[in-house]
Amino acid sequence: MNNKTTARIESALRSALNGSTRHDIREAIGWDDSQVSRFLSGKQGVTIDRIEDMFNAIGISLVTRKYLDAMATLCEVGASCECARNGNGECGATRQ
């Protein structure tokens, strides 16, 4: 991961664990307040079996870059493009 991505993930985790959802996240991963504090200070990590629980509680979904690229393409051309389905080319394409 690059530093920009890491900073966004860190920011999302800090915000969730310092906000009103802290209690719900704690319960989802089976931590007490001292463990959350140690995690936020860098003195405790998240075990591999708790990462998904933490992300689910925070509302973060991990997807592959390939998936995001496909979604971006579908959003650009239209997943249900009537023009293309009727043999008229891509919607919004400049026709000459």
Secondary structure by P-SEA (a helix, b strand, c coil): ccaaaaaaaaaaaaaaaaccaaaaaaaaacccaaaaaaaaacccccccccaaaaaaaabbbbbcaaaaaaaaaaaaaccccccccccccccccccc
